[in-house]
Amino acid sequence: MNINNQHTCEAVVLHCIDFRFRNMLCEYLQKRFPEGYDLVSVAGSVKRLAADSLKNNFVLEQIRISNKLHEPQISVLIQHEDCGAYGGSKAFANFDEELNTQKSELEKAEQILKKEFPQIRIEKYLARLSGEIVPL
């Protein structure tokens, strides 16, 4: 990408700060969006977007800025297995319960973004400790 001439990006990505996933997500996202993406990384990822008031929502404001300045065509929402913001995997009876909770959180965030940015395609993923990135 020629940063002097290009001021748009392919996507805006929201994922958690958890260091265990950083390298694999960076590698995946660079391959997926070779022309560039904006990154919003906060503890709990979509939890803050879905749970906080939309009036003064830090995560939503970051995504708004990305949309205003860089016009991404895709919003990528990534949750991960064993997220401490949700109490980790131990907070769930089994993986299916954890997966269902993460899917529900992603769906809440997706609805917020669809309302705010109806023109943008939304992709949702779950990153696994095994290194797998699962589309949801």
Backbone bond lengths (Angstrom), bond angles and torsions (degrees), N, CA, C in turn:
res aa  C-N    CA-C-N  psi(-1)  N-CA   C-N-CA  omega(-1)  CA-C   N-CA-C  phi
1 M - - - 1.452 - - 1.524 108.72 -
2 N 1.287 116.06 135.89 1.463 121.77 175.97 1.520 107.69 -91.56
3 I 1.325 117.10 103.49 1.466 120.06 -174.22 1.520 112.96 -69.17
4 N 1.312 117.70 -15.43 1.456 119.58 177.43 1.526 112.49 -76.92
5 N 1.320 117.55 -29.27 1.458 121.37 -176.26 1.521 113.34 -107.71
6 Q 1.294 117.99 -25.13 1.455 121.68 -174.12 1.523 109.61 -105.06
7 H 1.328 116.21 123.76 1.460 119.47 178.73 1.526 110.93 -127.95
8 T 1.329 115.11 31.05 1.453 120.76 173.49 1.520 107.45 -125.68
9 C 1.321 115.71 160.70 1.459 119.21 176.38 1.522 108.75 -131.69
10 E 1.305 115.61 163.31 1.458 120.74 -177.75 1.521 112.47 -73.54
11 A 1.331 116.39 -35.83 1.466 119.14 -171.63 1.514 111.04 -151.81
12 V 1.331 113.79 160.45 1.452 121.50 165.84 1.528 105.27 -116.09
13 V 1.318 116.03 130.63 1.456 122.66 -173.97 1.524 109.29 -116.34
14 L 1.331 115.79 135.19 1.459 122.05 174.16 1.513 108.12 -118.79
15 H 1.333 116.36 118.94 1.466 119.97 173.47 1.521 110.52 -145.83
16 C 1.311 115.59 169.85 1.462 123.70 -175.69 1.526 111.05 -74.03
17 I 1.314 114.88 161.06 1.465 121.49 178.71 1.528 113.32 -79.30
18 D 1.307 119.01 -8.02 1.470 123.02 -172.38 1.534 111.82 -53.59
19 F 1.325 115.37 118.42 1.461 122.34 -176.49 1.523 113.38 -60.35
20 R 1.325 117.31 -25.46 1.462 120.36 -176.97 1.526 112.24 -64.52
21 F 1.308 117.17 -20.61 1.461 121.53 -175.84 1.524 113.10 -109.50
22 R 1.307 117.65 -10.06 1.464 121.55 -171.83 1.527 113.17 -56.64
23 N 1.317 117.53 -52.04 1.466 119.78 -175.82 1.519 111.92 -63.63
24 M 1.327 117.08 -46.40 1.465 118.48 -177.82 1.520 111.50 -67.15
25 L 1.338 117.56 -36.77 1.461 119.46 178.51 1.518 111.12 -69.25
26 C 1.308 117.37 -40.84 1.462 121.27 178.32 1.532 110.16 -60.11
27 E 1.308 116.32 -46.83 1.469 120.80 179.17 1.529 110.58 -61.27
28 Y 1.320 116.67 -47.70 1.470 121.05 179.93 1.527 110.95 -60.69
29 L 1.331 116.48 -47.78 1.466 120.64 -175.41 1.531 111.97 -68.74
30 Q 1.318 118.08 -35.55 1.462 119.89 177.48 1.525 111.36 -66.19
31 K 1.330 116.69 -35.99 1.470 119.82 176.11 1.530 110.58 -71.61
32 R 1.323 116.21 -40.93 1.470 121.95 -177.28 1.518 112.04 -69.76
33 F 1.345 117.19 -36.79 1.464 122.79 -177.08 1.523 110.48 -127.98
34 P 1.324 117.78 70.10 1.468 120.28 -175.49 1.525 114.13 -63.73
35 E 1.316 117.57 -20.81 1.463 120.55 178.93 1.526 112.21 -86.45
36 G 1.319 117.51 -4.34 1.458 120.91 174.51 1.517 114.33 116.91
37 Y 1.331 114.17 154.81 1.462 122.38 177.60 1.517 108.47 -149.96
38 D 1.331 115.00 151.60 1.451 120.40 171.36 1.523 107.75 -87.76
39 L 1.324 116.78 146.98 1.458 121.25 -177.82 1.525 110.66 -123.99
40 V 1.329 114.95 129.13 1.455 122.28 170.16 1.531 104.73 -116.39
41 S 1.321 116.35 119.21 1.460 120.52 -177.47 1.522 108.92 -127.50
42 V 1.325 115.36 114.61 1.462 122.00 -179.53 1.524 109.36 -138.05
43 A 1.303 116.45 152.91 1.465 120.56 177.95 1.523 109.77 -57.63
44 G 1.318 115.79 129.68 1.459 120.59 178.97 1.512 114.26 84.90
45 S 1.311 118.22 -5.88 1.466 123.48 178.32 1.523 112.19 51.64
46 V 1.317 118.75 -111.11 1.471 120.97 -174.46 1.524 113.39 -72.35
47 K 1.320 117.91 -10.38 1.469 119.97 -179.21 1.524 111.28 -56.90
48 R 1.313 117.24 -44.89 1.472 120.71 -179.42 1.523 111.31 -69.29
49 L 1.301 117.63 -34.91 1.460 121.01 177.64 1.525 110.10 -66.59
50 A 1.316 117.08 -44.50 1.464 121.84 -175.53 1.526 113.64 -79.57
51 A 1.337 117.65 -28.47 1.463 120.38 -172.70 1.523 114.44 -97.66
52 D 1.331 117.53 -30.32 1.459 120.31 -175.76 1.524 111.79 -81.09
53 S 1.300 116.14 156.26 1.461 121.48 175.97 1.522 109.58 -57.59
54 L 1.316 116.86 136.01 1.457 120.09 -179.75 1.525 112.22 -73.69
55 K 1.315 116.57 -15.50 1.465 120.66 -179.68 1.534 111.36 -64.78
56 N 1.307 116.99 -40.34 1.456 121.43 -177.62 1.528 108.98 -135.52
57 N 1.329 116.30 57.46 1.451 122.82 -173.70 1.527 109.40 -97.15
58 F 1.324 116.17 111.42 1.465 121.84 -177.41 1.525 112.04 -56.71
59 V 1.322 117.14 -46.48 1.466 120.98 -177.26 1.523 110.30 -63.86
60 L 1.315 116.70 -47.57 1.458 120.26 179.39 1.527 110.95 -60.90
61 E 1.317 117.08 -38.56 1.463 120.06 178.80 1.530 111.33 -63.28
62 Q 1.322 117.93 -39.29 1.467 120.83 177.41 1.527 110.89 -63.31
63 I 1.321 116.54 -41.04 1.466 120.92 179.08 1.528 109.98 -68.36
64 R 1.318 117.27 -37.59 1.479 120.58 175.35 1.528 110.63 -59.91
65 I 1.322 116.64 -44.87 1.466 120.71 -179.94 1.521 110.24 -61.56
66 S 1.329 117.24 -44.87 1.461 120.73 177.60 1.526 110.57 -58.26
67 N 1.327 116.28 -45.57 1.462 119.87 -179.87 1.519 112.49 -63.87
68 K 1.304 116.38 -40.39 1.472 120.68 -179.65 1.524 111.30 -67.68
69 L 1.329 116.98 -45.56 1.456 120.76 -173.07 1.529 114.63 -86.35
70 H 1.337 116.67 -33.78 1.462 119.18 -168.78 1.523 114.52 -123.41
71 E 1.316 117.75 -2.98 1.465 123.93 172.94 1.532 114.97 47.29
72 P 1.325 118.80 52.96 1.464 119.40 178.76 1.527 111.13 -65.27
73 Q 1.304 115.71 150.32 1.464 121.56 178.58 1.522 112.52 -93.84
74 I 1.331 116.37 -15.59 1.464 122.02 -175.37 1.523 109.41 -133.67
75 S 1.326 116.10 137.83 1.466 122.24 168.50 1.518 107.37 -107.82
76 V 1.317 116.57 124.89 1.458 122.38 -178.76 1.525 108.50 -110.27
77 L 1.321 115.89 121.84 1.464 122.32 179.80 1.523 107.95 -111.76
78 I 1.334 116.55 123.01 1.466 120.31 -177.16 1.522 109.68 -125.66
79 Q 1.311 115.20 119.89 1.452 122.49 169.79 1.522 107.23 -101.41
80 H 1.334 117.09 169.62 1.459 117.72 177.89 1.521 111.47 -143.08
81 E 1.294 113.01 157.39 1.455 123.32 177.20 1.531 109.30 -64.87
82 D 1.304 117.24 144.29 1.467 124.00 174.57 1.536 112.27 64.09
83 C 1.325 116.88 39.01 1.469 120.83 -178.61 1.531 110.48 -76.12
84 G 1.318 116.24 123.01 1.454 122.08 -178.92 1.523 113.51 -62.89
85 A 1.323 117.63 -28.26 1.463 121.04 179.25 1.529 111.80 -64.71
86 Y 1.333 116.36 -20.39 1.462 122.04 177.70 1.530 111.83 -107.11
87 G 1.326 116.65 9.09 1.454 121.01 -179.52 1.514 113.91 93.40
88 G 1.327 117.64 6.01 1.463 122.11 -178.88 1.517 111.52 73.13
89 S 1.310 115.90 176.98 1.468 120.75 -179.50 1.519 112.25 -60.68
90 K 1.327 116.86 -28.49 1.473 120.53 -178.21 1.530 112.38 -66.07
91 A 1.327 117.54 -16.50 1.474 121.18 178.82 1.528 112.27 -76.95
92 F 1.328 117.02 -7.54 1.456 122.10 -177.35 1.519 110.28 -116.32
93 A 1.317 116.42 149.45 1.467 121.42 -179.60 1.525 111.43 -66.03
94 N 1.342 116.19 -33.03 1.462 121.22 -178.96 1.524 109.17 -162.12
95 F 1.326 115.71 176.99 1.456 119.09 -177.29 1.528 111.88 -65.34
96 D 1.330 117.90 -36.91 1.469 119.89 179.91 1.528 111.37 -59.70
97 E 1.318 117.41 -39.95 1.466 120.75 177.81 1.528 110.42 -65.45
98 E 1.310 116.45 -43.09 1.462 120.73 177.62 1.540 110.59 -62.46
99 L 1.317 116.45 -44.76 1.461 121.13 178.94 1.525 111.23 -60.92
100 N 1.320 117.08 -44.45 1.466 120.58 179.50 1.533 111.73 -63.09
101 T 1.323 116.82 -38.24 1.463 120.47 177.00 1.524 109.85 -64.10
102 Q 1.312 116.94 -45.50 1.466 120.16 -179.06 1.536 110.94 -65.96
103 K 1.321 117.10 -38.71 1.473 120.16 176.47 1.524 110.18 -61.63
104 S 1.313 116.59 -42.93 1.467 121.01 179.77 1.528 110.84 -62.83
105 E 1.305 117.06 -43.61 1.463 121.33 178.15 1.527 110.86 -62.25
106 L 1.319 116.41 -42.75 1.459 120.75 178.51 1.527 111.20 -63.74
107 E 1.311 116.97 -39.09 1.469 120.82 178.56 1.522 111.64 -65.47
108 K 1.336 117.51 -39.53 1.468 120.61 175.97 1.525 110.30 -61.21
109 A 1.310 116.13 -46.65 1.463 120.60 -179.49 1.527 110.55 -64.77
110 E 1.314 116.40 -39.39 1.465 120.24 178.79 1.525 111.11 -60.44
111 Q 1.319 117.54 -43.03 1.467 120.79 179.49 1.530 111.76 -63.00
112 I 1.311 116.48 -39.63 1.472 120.79 177.75 1.520 109.91 -62.25
113 L 1.332 116.39 -46.46 1.461 119.80 -177.77 1.524 111.98 -69.90
114 K 1.323 117.97 -36.31 1.473 120.81 177.57 1.517 111.02 -61.96
115 K 1.317 115.84 -38.56 1.461 119.72 179.21 1.527 110.59 -68.88
116 E 1.299 116.29 -42.19 1.469 122.07 -176.78 1.532 112.60 -76.46
117 F 1.337 116.64 -37.93 1.467 122.63 -174.91 1.529 109.70 -133.42
118 P 1.318 118.61 72.34 1.470 120.57 -174.49 1.528 113.94 -63.01
119 Q 1.316 118.20 -20.03 1.456 121.76 -177.23 1.530 113.12 -82.05
120 I 1.308 118.34 -11.10 1.463 121.23 -172.94 1.533 111.23 -97.86
121 R 1.319 115.05 135.59 1.466 121.32 174.40 1.532 108.78 -76.17
122 I 1.309 116.76 142.31 1.464 120.79 -178.00 1.525 109.28 -118.57
123 E 1.313 115.37 131.60 1.464 122.48 175.87 1.520 108.28 -118.36
124 K 1.343 115.92 140.49 1.464 121.30 -178.03 1.529 108.95 -125.56
125 Y 1.338 114.41 139.26 1.455 120.58 -177.45 1.529 111.24 -140.65
126 L 1.324 114.04 158.10 1.461 121.83 169.39 1.523 107.02 -122.59
127 A 1.317 116.95 124.39 1.467 121.83 175.74 1.526 107.50 -90.73
128 R 1.326 115.41 131.21 1.464 121.22 -179.39 1.520 109.78 -101.28
129 L 1.317 116.22 152.49 1.459 121.77 176.69 1.528 111.42 -59.30
130 S 1.330 116.84 -25.24 1.458 122.07 179.28 1.534 112.27 -70.46
131 G 1.338 116.80 -13.91 1.454 121.64 -177.36 1.525 112.59 103.44
132 E 1.295 116.93 -6.00 1.461 121.66 179.01 1.529 110.30 -76.70
133 I 1.320 117.06 140.35 1.459 122.73 174.92 1.524 106.10 -115.70
134 V 1.341 115.26 111.11 1.464 122.28 -170.86 1.516 110.54 -100.69
135 P 1.351 117.65 121.02 1.474 118.91 173.78 1.525 109.88 -68.71
136 L 1.335 116.35 139.65 1.470 120.57 179.06 1.529 110.11 -120.14
